[in-house]
Amino acid sequence: MQIYPRRIVILYCVKNAVMEEIEVPTEHLHEEIQEKAAESSGKSSLYIAISTALMAVIAAVAGMMAGHHSNEALIEQIKASDQWAFYQAKSIKAEIRALKPEGAENTKSIATTKSEEENIRREAEEDEASSKAHLQHHILLARSVTLFQVAIAISAIAILTRKRFLWLTGIVIAFVGVWFFVAGLI
């Protein structure tokens, strides 16, 4: 019988204890996981996954369109501001001309400027109206995106909890999102 130094014996015991702890049988766990996966991969999970993917696609399109309308609203508002500045410049020039002594050319110039001012004012108001319309589309589409995101989250919870009523709730919210999406397109 050989006598081992104390340190080697302790290392040997620790090594065996660790090895035994690591070698926990996992075949049973693996089989149980496979059974649960087979149970949850039914048709309802497939329908939830497909409907959630469709919600995500429509949400992406609605988000893109909401961004477009937001940009267009901003551009139209900038155009309107430019037209109002041009209108003010024309008005100031007309007032300065009105201060000059009366003359045939001056009267004609003032009348022409007033006509131009009216056209500029009309164009500025049209740009403002266009900006408001784009902003309204943006708001409707942004609401649509928000509702789709909520529906997607609820559908994800439905998959995890396997609660069908959550999925149906997500579907109802998605239909409201579709309504806002269509309203934003019109």
C-alpha positions in Angstrom: 0.0 0.0 0.0 1.4 3.3 -1.1 1.0 6.4 1.0 0.0 9.4 -0.9 0.8 12.9 0.3 -2.1 14.6 1.8 -2.4 17.3 -0.9 -2.8 14.7 -3.6 -5.6 12.8 -1.7 -7.5 16.1 -1.2 -7.2 17.0 -4.9 -8.3 13.5 -5.9 -11.4 13.7 -3.7 -12.3 17.2 -5.0 -11.8 16.0 -8.6 -14.1 13.0 -8.1 -16.7 15.1 -6.3 -16.7 17.7 -9.1 -16.9 15.0 -11.8 -19.8 13.4 -10.1 -21.6 16.7 -9.8 -21.2 17.4 -13.5 -22.3 14.0 -14.6 -26.0 14.5 -13.7 -28.0 12.5 -16.1 -29.8 14.8 -18.6 -31.4 12.2 -20.8 -34.7 12.5 -18.8 -34.7 16.3 -19.1 -34.0 16.1 -22.8 -36.9 13.8 -23.4 -39.2 16.0 -21.3 -38.2 19.1 -23.2 -38.8 17.2 -26.5 -42.3 16.3 -25.3 -43.2 19.8 -24.3 -41.9 21.1 -27.6 -44.1 18.6 -29.4 -47.1 19.6 -27.4 -46.6 23.3 -28.0 -45.9 23.0 -31.7 -49.6 22.4 -32.4 -51.6 24.4 -35.0 -52.5 27.2 -32.6 -48.8 28.1 -32.1 -48.4 28.1 -35.9 -51.4 30.4 -36.3 -50.1 32.7 -33.6 -46.7 32.8 -35.2 -48.1 33.5 -38.7 -50.5 36.2 -37.5 -47.8 37.9 -35.4 -45.5 37.9 -38.5 -48.2 39.5 -40.5 -48.8 42.1 -37.8 -45.0 42.9 -37.9 -45.0 43.3 -41.7 -48.0 45.7 -41.6 -46.5 47.6 -38.7 -43.3 48.0 -40.7 -45.1 49.3 -43.7 -47.2 51.6 -41.5 -44.1 52.9 -39.8 -42.4 53.7 -43.1 -45.5 55.5 -44.4 -45.9 57.4 -41.1 -42.3 58.6 -41.4 -42.9 59.6 -45.0 -45.9 61.7 -44.1 -44.1 63.3 -41.2 -41.3 64.3 -43.6 -43.7 65.7 -46.1 -45.6 67.7 -43.5 -42.3 69.3 -42.4 -41.4 70.1 -46.0 -44.7 71.6 -46.7 -44.6 73.7 -43.5 -41.1 75.0 -44.5 -42.5 75.9 -48.0 -45.4 77.7 -46.3 -43.0 79.6 -44.1 -41.0 80.6 -47.1 -44.1 81.8 -48.9 -45.2 83.9 -45.9 -41.7 85.5 -45.6 -41.9 86.3 -49.4 -45.4 87.7 -48.8 -44.1 89.9 -46.0 -41.2 91.1 -48.2 -43.6 92.0 -51.0 -45.9 93.8 -48.6 -43.1 95.9 -47.2 -41.9 96.8 -50.7 -45.5 97.8 -51.6 -45.7 100.0 -48.5 -42.4 101.7 -49.4 -43.6 102.3 -53.0 -46.8 103.8 -51.6 -44.7 106.4 -49.7 -43.2 107.6 -52.9 -44.9 110.5 -54.8 -47.8 109.4 -57.0 -47.0 108.5 -60.6 -48.3 106.3 -63.3 -45.6 103.7 -62.9 -45.8 103.7 -59.2 -49.6 103.1 -59.2 -49.2 100.3 -61.7 -46.3 98.8 -59.7 -48.4 98.9 -56.5 -51.4 97.2 -58.3 -49.0 94.5 -59.7 -47.5 93.9 -56.2 -51.0 93.6 -54.6 -51.9 90.9 -57.2 -48.6 89.1 -56.6 -49.2 89.3 -52.8 -52.6 87.6 -53.3 -51.1 84.7 -55.3 -48.3 84.3 -52.7 -50.7 84.3 -49.8 -52.9 81.7 -51.6 -49.9 79.5 -52.2 -48.7 79.8 -48.6 -52.2 78.8 -47.4 -52.2 75.8 -49.7 -48.8 74.7 -48.4 -50.1 75.0 -44.8 -53.2 72.9 -45.7 -51.0 70.3 -47.4 -48.8 70.2 -44.3 -51.8 69.7 -42.0 -53.1 66.9 -44.2 -49.7 65.1 -44.2 -49.6 65.5 -40.4 -53.0 64.0 -40.0 -52.0 60.9 -42.1 -48.8 60.6 -40.0 -50.9 60.6 -36.7 -53.2 57.9 -38.0 -50.4 55.7 -39.2 -48.4 56.2 -36.0 -51.4 55.1 -34.0 -51.6 52.1 -36.3 -48.0 51.2 -35.6 -48.5 51.5 -31.9 -51.5 49.2 -31.9 -49.6 46.6 -34.0 -46.8 46.7 -31.5 -49.1 46.1 -28.6 -50.8 43.3 -30.6 -47.4 41.7 -31.3 -46.5 41.9 -27.6 -49.7 40.3 -26.5 -49.4 37.6 -29.1 -45.9 36.8 -27.9 -47.2 36.5 -24.4 -50.0 34.2 -25.7 -47.4 31.9 -27.2 -45.4 31.8 -23.9 -48.4 31.3 -21.7 -50.4 29.2 -24.2 -53.5 31.3 -23.5 -55.8 31.5 -26.5 -57.7 34.5 -25.2 -54.5 36.6 -25.2 -54.0 35.8 -28.9 -57.6 36.7 -29.7 -57.1 40.0 -27.8 -54.0 40.6 -29.9 -56.0 39.9 -33.1 -58.7 42.4 -32.1 -56.1 45.1 -31.3 -54.5 44.3 -34.7 -57.8 44.8 -36.5 -58.1 48.2 -34.8 -54.6 48.9 -36.0 -55.7 47.9 -39.6 -58.5 50.4 -39.3 -56.1 53.2 -38.4 -53.7 52.0 -41.2 -56.5 52.2 -43.8 -57.7 55.6 -42.5 -54.1 56.8 -42.7 -53.9 55.8 -46.4 -57.1 57.5 -47.4 
